[in-house]
Amino acid sequence: MEVFDQLAEKYQGEHSHNPFQTALIEKVSALLPAAASVLDLGCGTGVPTAQLLTDDGHRVVGVDIAEGMLRLAREQVPAAEFVHGNFAELPADFGRFEAVTAFFSLLMLSKAEIERTLDKVAGWLQPGGHFAIGMVNFDADSIPIEFMGVPVTVSGYLEPDLKAVLEAHGFTVESIETVFFTPTDGPQESQIFALARLRD
């Protein structure tokens, strides 16, 4: 989304230090074989996801629609590959990966688009591959809100519903938790972090 071209540095400053996201990335990284391939949907500025994973020796392909985000990502995480595009429109044969991550990017889609994307994620993952996701904890489908001063349209799930939709699309949910995170200059957010595994 074009609005995120303007928000890249501000977004990183407010959200890149989320300890729950960092902990889940580190958990995924530890589960992967050496030099695994990871697809990061809505990679943003590359921090912290691509940075942490490449620091651990993994190969990361990040996809984002905002050129402003990608400029920072390429500067900050030169070891990763970054692709400009709408991850919801990536082809089913985009590649095969040991893990896929999506931190607060699926919420920019409608629920129907989220479900179609989950089916694609299942196709991109190697058998038994891992899927790590972060979402905002609320129940909505394509509602307008203001985020960091700009209008956006977002969707979300409550924790039981997110677990159910992941399971309906071929995943076993290995961990899921609802937490509270306060951005640097923003109000406290209720967030959900889940780690799922593609069923064999």
Secondary structure as UniProt FT lines:
FT   HELIX           3..15
FT   TURN            16..17
FT   HELIX           19..31
FT   TURN            34..35
FT   STRAND          37..41
FT   TURN            44..45
FT   TURN            47..48
FT   HELIX           49..55
FT   TURN            56..57
FT   STRAND          59..64
FT   HELIX           67..76
FT   TURN            78..79
FT   STRAND          81..84
FT   HELIX           87..89
FT   TURN            92..93
FT   STRAND          97..103
FT   HELIX           106..108
FT   HELIX           111..124
FT   STRAND          125..137
FT   STRAND          140..147
FT   TURN            148..149
FT   STRAND          150..157
FT   HELIX           159..168
FT   TURN            169..170
FT   STRAND          171..181
FT   TURN            184..185
FT   STRAND          189..198
//
